[in-house]
Every structure is written in structure tokens, then in C-alpha cells.
């Protein structure tokens, strides 16, 4: 599904990029559905070097310890050789002893908002809201699903991100409407999800059966992720 990857028009082909840490967690054993995947954005950085360093420390900053993982893969060649879905930008692949799978990827988008930072680590310190598209294809049931997660827009307010979200799938200019999909569900004005997962405000099914999830996700700090993960482990 073609969609915009920016929230303002771009006239300069050499516009600087931003680098986002995307943390996905799937097959969560404590989740009654078992296959729910959660997507978090653990920061946005001005350089790929800074983003890669944070990606490698992300799980440990979140309170995990190396011995808790039955698999912990960071070598690019090893990542490529694994039968891992969602390889785009993948930096870390880890599996906890309870079967929970963690993928940490770096997603790159143009810095259309000309965001800057004085932080030595290159992190954009302001609150950010991300419009994220997840494409899900099913091959052989849930175990055969293939997911691609892409950041389609970056905004400094939730309302702007929410207003942009429908344009990821719909395009009046191209004649793509809600009726173009076999199914199309969208959260109401005062709702934060449409019943297909946390922060998922749009769920659509293409005519070939591919599922599209559009989410609006607020960026998190390592500390906030650590606190959430600690509460999950305790519960």
C-alpha cells in the first residue's frame, strides 16, 4: 500500500534524516491472545551512530539482563541467516525464556520538521507522536505471519498525528477510499484504539487478505519503558 512517509512537503532531496528506535514485542505469554505484538518507539536520534548505540543497549536500559534471554543476536550476518520476519533495519533479535520475542530496529525518515537537539547523545528531547503502519501477511496461520513496521509520520502533538493517520491508507487523488478495502475499522473521535490492539486507530483488510494496522504512538524514554516492563514482570 503506497503511503506518504513525511508530514510536510519536501523540496530538498538532501534533507537530513532522523533515526528512530523501534521496539516490537510479540508472543507475550501473559497476553490471553498470545500473538499480540506491541510496538514502542524508544527515542529519535540525529545520527545513525547514536541510534545504533541506543538500540544495542535498549533492552538492558529497560531493566532486562543478558542471562534472561535464550537467544540474543546482534551480529548482522547472524541476523540475516535467521528465519526472522521483519528484517528491515533490524539491529537486535532476542528471545526471553518464556518465549517472548523482542526485535529492535532502526527506522529512518526525513527530518521534515527540521528537529534539532542540544543533547550530547543526539536524542530529540521533545515529545513526539509517531504514525506507524504495520502490514501483516498470513502464510500458515499465526506462526506464518510476516509483519513489516514502518514509521509514516512524525509530529509534536497527538492531534496532528491523529489527523494525518487516515491519509496513510486513503488517497482521494488516487481514488483509494474506505470502500477499496474488504474491511475498514477506524476509532471514533474520542477513542484511542479501534479494538485491534493498543494505539491502533485504523484496521483495514485488503482484497488479497493483507491486514493493515495504523497506530499513533507516543515516544518513550528508556526510564518509562523500564518502569512498564518492571510492572509486567511483577504482575
N, C-alpha and C positions, 0 to 999 in steps of 0.2 A: 504494500500500500504506500503510494508516494505521499510524502508529507513534508512540511517545512521543518527545517532544523534550526530556525532562528526566530526571534521575536521582533526584529526590526529589519528594514531593508538594508542591504549591504552593497556599497558601491566600490569598496576597495577589496580586490582579490587577495591582498596581502594582510588582511585584518588579523590581529593576534588571536590566538586561541586560549581557551580555558580548559582545564583538565579536572574532571570530576571523579571522585572515588565512589564507585557503585558497589554496594554490599548486598548480595542476594543470599537469602537463607531458605532452604527448601527441605521437604520431607521432615518437618518438625514433628517429633514423636508425640509431643504433648498436645498437638493440634488434632482435634477429632477427625478432621478430614485427611490428615497425614501428608497430603500432597500440596498443601497451600505453600506458595512461595511469597516471601516478604522481601520487598526492595527498599533499601535505605540509601541515602546519599550522605556519605561521611566526609564531606568537605569538597571545596572547589579551590584549585590552585592555579597560579600563573605560569608555572613551568612543568614540563613532564617529569623532570628530575625530582622535584618536590613531591609531586603526586605519587610517583613510584615509591619513594621512600615511605610515605604515609601508608600506601597500600600494603607494603610489607609488614608494617607494624600495627595495622588496623585491628586485627583480632586480639593481639596482646594488649593494646590500649583499651580494648573493650572488656578486659578482665580475664581473657582466656589464657591458658598455659599450654605450652607445646605438647606436654605429655597427655593432654586431654584428647588429642587428635590421633586417630588410627592412620590417617593419611594427611600429609601436609606437603603440597607440591608447589614449588616456586620456579623451578628450572624451566625455561622456555621450551626446550626440546622435550622434556618430560610432559609438560602441559599439552604439547602438540600430539604426542604419542598416545595420550589417554583418550578414551572414548568419552569426551566431555562435551555436553551440549553447551551452547553459549560461549564460544571461544573468543569472540571479538573483544580485544583489549584485555583478555584475562591475564591476571598477574599472580593470583593466589587461588589454589583449589584445596579445600580442606574438608575432611570428614571427621565428625566427632564420634566418640564411642557409641553413642545412641543412634547413629545413622544420620544425624542432621548434617546437611551439606552446606558449605559456605563457598561462595565464589566472590572474589574481589576483582573488579575490573576497573580500567581507566577509560572513561568516555571523553571524547574530545569534541568541543563545539566552538564556533567562532565567538569571540568576545564582542558581540554586537552592542552590548550595553556599556562598553569601554570601562569595565570594572577594574579598579586598582586597589592596592593594599600597601600598607606600610609594615605589615608583619614580616619579620625576618624569614619565617618559614614559607612565605608566599601564599598563605591562605587568604581567601577573600572572607573578611570577618563579618560582613553584613548578613542579615537574614536573607536566605534565598529560597525560592519555591520553584520546583522543577516539574515540568510536564514530561511525563515518562510514558513511552509506548512499549508495551510488551506484546510480541507476536508469539502465539502458541500454535504449533502444529502437532497433531497426534498421529503417530505411526502405528504403534501396537498397544493401545491403551495408555494409561497414565505413565507407565515405565518408558513408553516410547515417545513421550512428548519432547519437543525441541523448542526452546524458548530463546528469543532474541530480545534484549532490553536496550532501548535507545532513549537518550535524552533529546527531546524535540524542542524544548523551550526553557528559558531561564528568566525568572522575574523576581523583583524585590517585594512584591505583595501577592498574597493568595488570590485576591480578586482578579488581578491581571492574568495570573496563571490560569485560573478557572475560566475566564472569558476566552482565552486562547485555545484551550483544550479541544473543543469540538472541531476546530479547523485542522487538527492533525489528521482526522479521517475524512471529513467532509470538505467538499470544494464546489461551490456554486459555479465557478468558472469552468470546471471540468465536468460538471453535471453529476457529481457524486453526492447523493443525498442519503438520508436515513433509509429510504426505500431501496437503496442499492445493496443493502445487506440482508442476509436471511434473518438475522435478529439484530436489534439495536436497543440497548438499555442505557438510560442516562439518569444520573442522580438529579433530584429536584433542587431548586434554588437554595433551599435551606438544609440540604443533605450533603454529607461529606463522602458518601460512597453510594453505589447503586446495588449493593448486595453481592458483589463478585470479588470481594477482598478489601482489605484495609486500603483506604485512599483511592480506590478505583472508582472513578466517577462516570466512566463510559465503558461499556462492554458491547462488542459487536462480533457477529459471526459472518464471515464472507460466504459467498455462494459455494466455495470449494471446501468449506468447513473450518478454515483457519480462524482462530479466535484472536481478537484484538482487545487489549486492556489499556485504557488511558487513565493514568493516575496523576494526581497533583500531590507532590511530596515535599515537605519542608526539610531542608538540610539539617543535619545533626552534627554536634561536636563529638569527639571521642568520649568525653565525660558523660554526655547524655546517653550515648549508646551503652557505655559501661553500666550505668545505673539500670537501664532497661534490661540488659542481659542478666544482670545480677538478680533482678526480681523474677525473671523467668526461671533461672536455675533454682531459686529458693522455693518457688511455687510448685 
